[in-house]
């Protein structure tokens, strides 16, 4: 799956860090992320993200 940086920023707008993977999925779901995107997020190898850079790094491991 390819998610553009712009799409991801739309889903993550207003998100506070640190954030758990579970809360991240919930946040994106509430912001209209697709089922495919939510499945991708559920597959992230990290349980918690302290900042956007950590989240971005984890997402890059799935690409």
N, C-alpha and C positions, 0 to 999 in steps of 0.2 A: 504494500500500500504506500502511496506517496501522499504525504500531507505537506502542503506548502507552509512556509513560515508564517505567512499572513493568516492562513486558516487556524493554525495553532495559536497564534496571538489572539485571535478572536475568541477562541474557546477559553483561553487562560486570563483574559482581561479581568483585572480586579482580584486575582487570586493572591492570597497572603501566604507567605512562607514562614517557617517550614510547613510542609504539607505532606501528609501520608499518601501513599499510592491510592488507598481506598477513597480518601477525601478528594484527591485529584480526579479520579474517575467520576465521582458524584458531581463535582463542580462542572466538569466538561459535559456531563449528561444534562445538567440543568441549563447549560449554555448552548444546547442544540447539537452537540457532537454526534456524528453518525455511529451506528452500531459497530462498524468496522474500526473507527477511531477508538471507541471505548474498549474493544477487544485488544487493540494494540497497547493501550495504556495499562490494561490488566496484566499484560505480559512483561511489563517492565521489571528488570531484575533487582531494582532498589525499592526498599520499603518506605523510605522517607527522603524528601528532597529539601535541603536547607535553603536553596536559592534557584533562580531560573537557570543558571549555568549547569548545575548538577542535573536538573531535569533534561536540559538539552543534550548533555553528554550521554545520559541513559537512553534517550530517544535515538541518538546516533548509533548506539550499539545494535539496535533493531533493524537498521536500514540494510 
